[in-house]
Amino acid sequence: MPAKLPVPGVERAYLWSGEFADPEMEAHFRNASWNETVERMRFLQPCVLLFAAWGFVDYYIFGPSLIFVALLAGRLGAIVIARMPIVFFAARESYKAFYASVSFVQAYIFSVFLVLVGAGGMTAADHALGAVIFLAAFYFGTPNRLVYNLLISLLSTAGLVALLATYPEMTLQSFITTLSLLAIVNGVGVQSVRVASRLRRNTFLTLMHQRETNEQLTKEIAVRQEAQRAVRATEESFQSIFLAAPLPLALVDTVTFRVMQANKAALDLFGLRESEASSVDARDFFVDDVVRDQLSKAAVPQKSRKPLEVCLQGAHGEIIWAHISAALIRFHGLPAYLVGLQDVTARHKEAEALREARDQATAANRSKSEFLANMSHELRTPLNAIIGFSEALERELFGPVGNPRYREYAEDIHDSGVHLLNLINDILDLSKIEAGHFNLHEEEVELDHIVASACRIVRPRAQQASIRVETSLPTPPVVLLADERALKQVLINLISNAIKFSSDGDAVRVEANIDADGLRIAVIDQGIGIAADDIPKALEPFTQIDGTLSRSHEGTGLGLPLAKHLAELHGGSLTIESTPGQGTTVNVDLPADCLVARRARIHAV
């Protein structure tokens, strides 16, 4: 597997021989340049043939002698041996054996040369010159590693020096000169090979980086071409969707607000022909002058942003209400607003009609409430007279009535008048609250007094139904700043409801507790209970959960709504907790400001 290339511009570590210090990198370089190494070995074959052909000179020097035959055999053997690295070890996996066989070829050829030196066929200077040629060929021509080259060259130099020392004409000065020449050849060869090795590897790195860069560029070009194809496909798809969309769509220039393109739905909406669209200014369709702000605001991406509702004007002056949304895109290389419209003119007209109807109903309801509030005196005065006169007849204040039935009739008239007065009082109080004419008369009162008074009023009804009314109030007694009559009315309504919907023998409990939020008064019964879905209905005026003509409980449905409104007038609230078949708890929560002791502490602080 190829080694990872180093980062460009970072100095790479090298061995003294000029090879990469990283074994993986060196192996990568060797594999990449292996064919060149083998070809260089092939290139040496003619040189080996020339070495073998030098046997003619041997014959000239030695004649047909035994030494000539030995040298000729050695030279011819070099031809065969020099083929060994190519024939047997040219594969990349055999590079160690290849370098070993090349070293063997070098040693063999120089050994043949040493036989010639030992035979003394030429002068010492001639042999030294020949050795220089061989060493230069080893360093500059043989494709071998520097370590092996240096080892073979040093051994060859040592053998040559030992043989030349035996020559009779070799003086000390000649010996030193020859030794220096051979040392220089080895030194220059080693340094040249080191520099050449580093240059070759640097060139290899450069080529690899260029190749990597070219591959990256090729990939980027392919990606860009693919992106361009995708853009073209997207544009084509966009055009298809844009033109076929059922909703009105238009592309508007962000600077001039010129309509760049519009689909058929948009053209039909504004009554335009396709040839007219490109010359239209989008601002001409807006009734107001905030088109730039509206389009810019609509184009801002927001997760929960709703479309803007704007008033537009058609080509023939008709008013069009539309929801408008916009997105900033690029169309044919230019920024543009993609504007989407939804015609809501019909919906807008319906909403306007509903608002007018609601306003009329609200005004009528307000008029009704004000009328009922203003009718308080006219309704109560005759009822008070009926109740007073019937009570006088019932008690025979001015003498006996005579027939006992008249007294019974007077009692029925009195009860009916009291019931009707209570009903009218509830209606009038509720009407006053809705009309905003109900004023609280707040004063300091004890909660115990209000609860006792309310329980005293409803006790006859509770005794008649065999229901116990129990109380649990805080000690010391709680003093409230409240409207005594209104708060008493709240408790009377709640306790009466609890008694009405309880079974014989049950208990109705009135509790009060003070916490950090204020005072909570709870009226608890064990009656029939209310379903969770019916609780909102129970708090609506003139509404009863059992609305059939045969309902088993009397009432007008004003008790709970009136109690809720009176509690809210005190700054509090009324809530219901109930489970069918298990009972109901109605909580009246009053704020801490209603507590006189709490207010005193706040003012003291």
C-alpha positions in Angstrom: 0.0 0.0 0.0 1.5 3.4 -0.9 2.8 5.4 2.0 1.1 8.6 3.0 2.8 11.5 1.3 4.3 14.2 3.5 2.8 17.7 3.6 4.2 20.0 0.9 6.8 22.5 2.3 7.8 20.3 5.2 11.4 19.1 5.2 11.6 15.3 4.8 14.1 13.3 6.9 16.9 11.5 4.9 19.5 8.9 5.8 23.2 9.6 5.2 22.9 7.6 1.9 20.3 10.0 0.6 17.4 7.5 1.1 14.2 8.3 3.0 14.4 7.7 6.7 10.8 6.5 6.7 10.9 2.8 5.6 7.4 3.1 4.1 8.3 6.1 2.1 11.5 4.5 0.8 9.5 1.4 -0.1 7.0 3.6 -2.0 9.8 5.3 -3.9 11.5 2.0 -4.7 8.3 0.5 -6.0 7.6 3.6 -8.1 11.1 3.7 -9.6 11.6 -0.1 -9.8 11.1 -0.3 -13.6 13.8 2.4 -14.0 16.2 0.4 -11.8 15.7 -2.7 -13.9 16.2 -0.8 -17.1 19.4 0.7 -15.8 20.7 -2.8 -15.2 19.7 -3.7 -18.7 21.6 -0.7 -19.9 24.8 -2.0 -18.3 24.7 -5.1 -20.5 26.6 -3.5 -23.4 29.2 -2.3 -21.0 29.7 -5.9 -19.8 30.0 -7.0 -23.4 32.7 -4.3 -23.9 34.4 -5.7 -20.8 34.4 -9.2 -22.3 35.7 -7.8 -25.7 38.7 -6.4 -23.8 40.0 -10.0 -24.0 41.6 -9.1 -27.4 43.9 -6.7 -25.4 44.7 -9.5 -23.1 45.7 -11.7 -26.0 47.9 -8.9 -27.3 49.6 -8.6 -23.8 49.8 -12.3 -22.8 49.4 -14.3 -26.0 48.0 -17.8 -26.0 48.9 -18.5 -22.4 47.2 -20.0 -19.4 46.6 -16.5 -17.9 44.9 -15.4 -21.1 42.6 -18.4 -21.0 41.7 -17.7 -17.4 41.0 -14.0 -18.1 38.9 -14.8 -21.2 36.8 -17.3 -19.2 36.3 -14.7 -16.4 35.3 -12.0 -19.0 32.9 -14.4 -20.8 31.4 -15.4 -17.4 30.7 -11.8 -16.6 28.2 -11.7 -19.5 26.3 -14.6 -18.0 26.5 -13.4 -14.4 25.4 -9.8 -15.4 22.1 -11.3 -16.7 21.4 -12.9 -13.4 19.7 -9.9 -11.6 17.4 -9.3 -14.6 16.5 -12.9 -15.3 15.9 -14.1 -11.7 15.2 -11.0 -9.5 13.5 -8.4 -11.6 10.2 -8.7 -9.6 9.5 -6.0 -7.0 9.1 -8.5 -4.3 12.7 -9.7 -4.8 14.4 -6.4 -4.5 16.8 -7.6 -1.7 18.0 -10.5 -3.8 18.3 -8.1 -6.8 20.6 -5.8 -5.0 22.6 -8.7 -3.6 23.0 -10.2 -7.1 24.1 -6.7 -8.5 26.7 -6.5 -5.7 27.9 -10.0 -6.7 28.2 -8.9 -10.3 30.3 -5.9 -9.3 32.5 -8.0 -7.1 32.9 -10.6 -9.8 33.9 -8.1 -12.5 36.4 -6.3 -10.2 37.8 -9.7 -9.2 38.5 -10.5 -12.9 40.2 -7.1 -13.1 42.3 -7.9 -10.0 43.4 -11.1 -11.7 44.7 -9.0 -14.6 46.5 -6.7 -12.1 48.1 -9.6 -10.4 49.3 -11.0 -13.7 51.2 -7.7 -14.3 50.3 -7.2 -17.8 50.4 -3.4 -17.6 52.0 -0.7 -15.5 50.7 0.3 -12.1 49.5 3.7 -13.5 47.4 1.9 -16.1 45.9 -0.4 -13.5 45.1 2.6 -11.2 43.4 4.3 -14.2 41.4 1.2 -14.9 40.3 0.9 -11.3 39.1 4.5 -11.4 36.9 3.6 -14.4 35.5 0.6 -12.7 34.8 2.5 -9.4 33.1 5.4 -11.4 31.0 2.8 -13.2 30.0 1.3 -9.9 28.9 4.6 -8.4 27.4 6.3 -11.4 26.2 3.5 -13.6 25.2 0.5 -11.5 21.7 0.5 -10.0 22.7 -0.6 -6.5 22.2 0.9 -3.0 25.0 3.2 -1.9 25.8 1.0 1.1 26.4 -2.0 -1.1 28.3 0.1 -3.7 30.5 1.6 -1.0 31.3 -1.8 0.6 32.2 -3.3 -2.8 34.3 -0.3 -3.8 36.2 -0.2 -0.5 37.0 -4.0 -0.7 38.0 -3.6 -4.4 40.2 -0.6 -3.5 41.8 -2.5 -0.7 42.6 -5.5 -3.0 43.9 -3.2 -5.7 46.2 -1.3 -3.3 47.5 -4.6 -1.9 48.4 -5.9 -5.4 50.0 -2.6 -6.6 52.2 -2.5 -3.6 54.0 -5.6 -5.0 54.9 -3.9 -8.2 58.7 -3.2 -8.4 58.3 0.2 -10.0 55.8 1.4 -7.3 57.6 4.0 -5.3 56.3 5.5 -2.1 55.2 8.7 -3.9 53.5 6.7 -6.6 51.7 4.6 -4.0 50.5 7.6 -2.1 49.4 9.3 -5.3 47.5 6.1 -6.3 45.9 5.8 -2.9 44.8 9.4 -2.9 43.3 9.1 -6.3 41.3 6.0 -5.3 40.1 7.8 -2.1 39.1 10.8 -4.1 37.1 8.6 -6.5 35.3 6.9 -3.6 34.6 10.2 -1.9 33.3 11.9 -5.0 31.3 8.8 -5.9 29.7 8.6 -2.4 28.9 12.3 -2.3 27.5 12.3 -5.9 25.3 9.3 -5.2 24.0 10.9 -2.0 23.2 14.1 -3.7 21.7 12.3 -6.7 19.6 10.1 -4.4 18.2 13.1 -2.6 17.5 14.9 -5.8 15.7 11.9 -7.3 13.6 11.5 -4.1 12.8 15.2 -4.0 11.7 15.0 -7.6 9.6 11.9 -6.8 7.9 13.8 -4.0 7.2 16.8 -6.3 5.8 14.5 -8.9 3.7 12.7 -6.3 2.3 16.0 -5.0 1.6 17.2 -8.5 -0.2 13.9 -9.2 -2.1 14.3 -5.9 -2.9 17.9 -6.8 -4.0 16.9 -10.3 -6.2 14.2 -8.9 -7.7 16.7 -6.5 -8.3 19.2 -9.3 -9.8 16.4 -11.4 -12.2 15.6 -8.5 -13.0 19.2 -7.9 -13.7 19.7 -11.6 -15.9 16.6 -11.7 -17.7 17.9 -8.6 -18.1 21.3 -10.1 -19.4 19.8 -13.3 -21.8 17.7 -11.4 -22.9 20.7 -9.4 -23.4 22.6 -12.6 -25.5 19.8 -14.0 -27.5 19.7 -10.7 -28.0 23.5 -10.9 -29.2 23.2 -14.5 -31.5 20.3 -13.4 -32.7 22.3 -10.4 -33.4 25.3 -12.6 -35.3 23.2 -15.0 -37.3 21.6 -12.2 -37.8 25.1 -10.6 -39.2 26.4 -13.9 -41.5 23.4 -14.3 -42.8 23.8 -10.7 -42.9 27.6 -10.9 -45.0 27.7 -14.1 -47.3 24.8 -13.1 -47.9 25.9 -9.5 -51.6 26.5 -8.7 -50.7 29.3 -6.3 -49.7 32.7 -7.7 -45.9 33.0 -7.9 -43.7 35.8 -9.1 -40.0 36.6 -9.3 -39.2 40.3 -8.4 -35.9 42.1 -8.9 -34.6 43.2 -5.5 -33.5 46.6 -6.7 -35.9 47.8 -9.3 -38.9 45.6 -8.1 -39.5 44.8 -11.8 -41.4 41.5 -12.3 -38.9 39.2 -13.8 -41.3 36.3 -14.3 -44.8 35.3 -13.2 -46.8 32.1 -13.5 -50.2 31.7 -14.9 -52.0 31.8 -11.6 -50.3 35.2 -10.8 -51.2 36.6 -14.2 -54.9 35.5 -13.8 -55.0 37.0 -10.3 -54.0 40.5 -11.5 -55.6 40.3 -14.9 -52.3 40.5 -16.9 -51.1 39.0 -20.2 -47.7 37.2 -20.2 -46.2 39.8 -22.6 -47.1 42.6 -20.1 -45.5 41.0 -17.0 -41.9 41.8 -17.7 -42.6 45.5 -17.9 -44.6 45.7 -14.7 -43.3 47.3 -11.4 -44.4 45.2 -8.4 -44.9 48.3 -6.4 -47.8 49.3 -8.6 -49.9 46.5 -7.1 -49.5 47.6 -3.5 -52.0 50.0 -2.1 -49.6 51.4 0.5 -46.0 52.5 0.0 -44.2 49.9 2.2 -43.6 47.3 -0.5 -39.9 47.4 0.1 -40.2 46.8 3.8 -42.9 44.2 3.4 -40.9 42.1 0.8 -37.7 42.4 2.8 -39.4 41.4 6.0 -41.2 38.5 4.3 -37.9 37.3 2.9 -36.2 37.0 6.3 -36.1 33.3 7.2 -37.9 32.6 10.5 -39.2 29.3 11.9 -42.5 30.6 13.2 -43.0 33.6 10.9 -46.5 33.8 9.5 -47.2 35.2 6.0 -48.0 38.9 5.8 -51.5 40.0 4.9 -51.4 42.9 2.5 -53.9 44.8 0.4 -53.2 44.7 -3.3 -54.8 46.3 -6.4 -55.5 44.4 -9.6 -54.9 45.7 -13.1 -58.5 47.0 -13.3 -58.5 48.6 -9.8 -60.1 45.8 -7.9 -58.9 45.3 -4.3 -57.3 41.9 -3.5 -56.4 40.8 0.0 -53.6 38.3 0.0 -51.2 36.5 2.3 -47.7 37.2 1.0 -44.5 35.3 1.7 -41.1 35.8 0.0 -37.7 34.2 -0.2 -34.4 35.7 -1.4 -33.0 33.5 -4.2 -30.7 33.8 -7.2 -32.4 33.6 -10.6 -30.1 33.5 -13.7 -27.2 34.7 -11.5 -29.1 37.7 -10.1 -30.7 38.2 -6.7 -34.5 38.1 -6.7 -37.5 37.8 -4.4 -39.6 34.6 -5.0 -43.0 36.0 -3.9 -45.8 33.6 -3.2 -49.4 34.9 -2.9 -52.6 33.4 -1.5 -55.8 35.1 -2.3 -57.8 35.6 0.9 -60.2 38.3 -0.3 -63.2 36.1 0.3 -61.9 35.1 3.7 -61.2 38.7 4.5 -64.7 39.7 3.6 -66.2 36.9 5.7 -64.0 38.0 8.6 -65.1 41.6 8.2 -68.7 40.5 8.2 -68.2 38.4 11.3 -66.5 41.3 13.0 -69.4 43.6 12.2 -71.9 40.9 13.4 -69.9 40.5 16.6 -69.7 44.2 17.2 -73.5 44.4 16.7 -74.1 41.5 19.1 -71.7 43.0 21.6 -73.5 46.3 21.4 -76.9 44.6 21.7 -75.7 42.6 24.7 -74.3 45.8 26.3 -77.6 47.6 25.7 -79.5 44.6 27.2 -77.2 44.7 30.3 -77.6 48.4 30.7 -81.4 48.1 30.3 -81.6 45.5 33.0 -79.3 47.4 35.3 -81.4 50.5 34.8 -84.7 48.5 35.4 -83.6 47.6 39.0 -86.0 50.1 40.7 -88.9 49.5 38.3 -88.7 45.7 38.9 -87.9 45.6 42.6 -90.5 48.2 43.8 -93.7 46.3 42.8 -92.1 43.0 44.0 -91.4 44.6 47.4 -95.0 45.7 47.6 -96.3 42.3 46.7 -94.0 40.6 49.3 -94.9 43.2 52.0 -98.7 43.1 51.4 -98.7 39.3 51.2 -96.8 39.1 54.4 -99.3 41.4 56.1 -102.1 39.2 54.9 -100.3 36.0 56.0 -99.7 37.4 59.6 -103.1 39.1 59.8 -101.5 42.3 61.0 -104.7 44.3 60.5 -107.2 41.7 61.6 -108.4 38.2 60.6 -108.7 37.4 57.0 -111.6 35.2 57.5 -111.3 32.2 55.2 -108.1 30.2 56.0 -107.5 29.7 52.3 -106.8 33.4 51.9 -103.9 33.0 54.4 -102.5 30.0 52.5 -102.8 32.0 49.2 -101.0 35.0 50.8 -98.2 32.6 52.0 -97.8 31.2 48.4 -97.8 34.8 47.0 -95.1 35.7 49.6 -92.9 32.7 48.8 -93.3 33.2 45.0 -92.5 36.9 45.4 -89.4 36.2 47.5 -88.2 33.6 44.9 -88.9 36.0 42.1 -87.1 38.9 43.9 -84.0 36.7 44.5 -84.0 35.7 40.8 -84.3 39.3 39.7 -81.6 40.3 42.1 -79.3 37.7 40.6 -80.1 38.8 37.0 -79.7 42.5 37.9 -76.4 41.9 39.8 -75.0 39.9 36.8 -76.2 42.6 34.4 -74.6 45.3 36.4 -71.3 43.4 36.5 -71.4 42.8 32.7 -72.2 46.5 32.1 -69.5 47.6 34.5 -71.9 49.3 36.9 -71.5 47.0 39.9 -69.5 48.8 42.6 -68.0 47.0 45.6 -68.5 48.6 49.1 -65.4 47.2 50.8 -65.1 47.3 54.6 -63.3 45.3 57.2 -65.4 42.2 58.1 -64.7 38.9 59.8 -64.8 35.8 57.7 -66.4 33.9 60.5 -69.3 36.4 60.5 -69.8 36.1 56.7 -69.7 32.3 56.8 -72.1 32.0 59.8 -74.5 34.4 58.2 -74.5 32.5 54.9 -75.0 29.1 56.7 -77.8 30.6 58.7 -79.7 31.6 55.6 -79.3 28.2 53.9 -79.8 26.1 57.0 -83.6 25.7 56.6 -83.1 24.2 53.2 -80.3 22.0 54.5 -82.5 20.7 57.4 -85.3 20.0 55.0 -82.9 17.8 53.0 -81.3 16.2 56.1 -77.9 17.6 55.1 -75.3 18.8 57.6 -73.5 22.1 57.0 -70.0 22.0 58.7 -67.4 24.7 58.8 -63.6 24.7 59.4 -62.1 28.2 59.7 -58.7 29.5 60.8 -58.0 30.8 64.2 -57.7 33.6 65.2 -60.6 34.8 63.0 -59.6 36.2 59.6 -60.4 39.9 59.0 -61.1 40.8 55.3 -61.3 44.0 53.4 -64.3 43.0 51.2 -67.9 43.7 50.2 -69.8 41.8 52.9 -73.0 41.5 50.9 -71.2 40.3 47.7 -69.0 37.8 49.5 -72.0 36.5 51.5 -73.8 36.1 48.1 -71.0 34.0 46.8 -71.1 31.7 49.8 -74.9 31.5 49.7 -74.9 30.5 46.0 -72.1 27.9 46.5 -73.6 26.3 49.6 -77.1 26.3 48.1 -75.7 24.5 45.0 -73.8 22.0 47.2 -77.0 21.3 49.2 -79.1 21.0 46.0 -76.9 18.3 44.4 -76.2 16.3 47.6 -78.1 13.2 48.8 -80.0 13.0 52.0 -77.7 12.5 55.0 -74.6 13.9 53.3 -72.5 16.8 54.6 -71.5 20.0 53.0 -68.3 21.5 54.4 -67.0 25.1 54.2 -63.2 25.4 54.8 -60.8 28.3 54.7 -57.0 28.3 54.6 -54.4 31.1 54.4 -51.1 30.6 52.4 -48.5 32.8 50.8 -50.9 33.7 47.9 -53.8 34.7 50.0 -57.1 33.2 51.3 -58.8 30.1 49.8 -62.4 29.4 50.7 -63.6 25.9 49.7 -67.1 24.6 49.6 -67.0 20.8 49.5 -69.9 18.4 48.9 -70.3 14.6 48.4 -72.9 14.9 45.7 -73.3 13.8 42.1 -70.2 15.7 40.8 -69.6 17.3 37.4 -67.8 15.9 34.4 -64.6 17.7 33.4 -66.1 18.7 30.0 -69.2 20.2 31.7 -67.3 22.5 34.1 -66.9 25.4 31.6 -70.7 25.1 30.8 -71.5 25.4 34.5 -69.7 28.7 34.7 -71.8 30.2 31.8 -74.8 32.3 32.7 -78.3 30.8 32.1 -76.7 27.4 31.4 -77.5 24.2 33.3 -75.8 20.9 32.7 -79.1 19.0 32.9 -80.9 21.2 30.3 -83.9 18.9 29.7 -87.4 19.9 30.6 -87.5 17.0 33.0 -84.4 17.9 34.9 -84.4 16.8 38.5 -83.0 20.0 40.1 -84.5 23.5 39.9 -82.5 26.6 39.2 -81.7 29.2 36.5 -78.0 28.6 36.1 -77.0 32.0 37.6 -75.5 30.9 40.9 -72.0 29.8 39.8 -71.5 32.6 37.1 -72.5 35.3 39.6 -70.2 33.8 42.3 -67.4 33.7 39.7 -67.8 37.4 38.7 -68.1 38.6 42.3 -64.9 36.7 43.2 -63.1 38.3 40.2 -64.3 41.7 41.3 -62.4 41.2 44.5 -59.3 40.4 42.5 -59.6 36.7 43.0 -60.8 33.6 41.1 -63.2 30.7 41.3 -62.3 27.2 40.2 -64.1 23.9 40.3 -62.6 20.4 41.0 -65.1 17.6 40.6 -65.4 13.9 39.9 -68.7 12.4 38.8 -70.2 10.3 41.6 -67.7 11.5 44.2 -68.5 15.1 44.8 -67.4 18.7 44.0 -65.0 21.2 45.5 -65.5 24.9 44.5 -62.5 27.1 45.5 -62.7 30.8 45.9 -59.2 32.3 46.0 -58.8 35.9 47.3 -55.5 37.7 47.0 -53.3 38.5 49.9 -54.3 42.2 49.7 -57.8 41.3 51.0 -56.3 40.2 54.3 -56.2 43.1 56.7 -53.4 41.7 58.8 -51.3 41.0 55.7 -51.9 44.6 54.4 -50.9 46.0 57.7 -47.6 44.1 57.7 -46.9 45.2 54.1 -47.5 48.9 55.0 -45.4 48.5 58.1 -42.5 47.2 56.0 
